[in-house]
Amino acid sequence: MVKKLKCDACGREVETTFLGKIKGTYVGKGKNRKIYCSMCQKKLNK
């Protein structure tokens, strides 16, 4: 069973590959780690 991950910026569900890897990025370490979807990731890089 795969856990549904949500983007911390927009709240959308983060897409995953068939191997279970996310199509997005993790930012931070430990308890401060946040997940961002690919759309929000583009906004972060600007």
C-alpha positions, 0 to 999 in steps of 0.5 A: 500500500502506497501512502498518499503524499500531498504537496505542502505548498498547494495541497495537491497529491504528489504523483509517484512512479510505478516504483513508488518514487515521487515526481517532486522534491523533498526540502529540509531534513528530519522533522522539517522535511517538506514535500513539493510537487513538480509545479511548486518546485518550478516556483521555488527555483525562481 
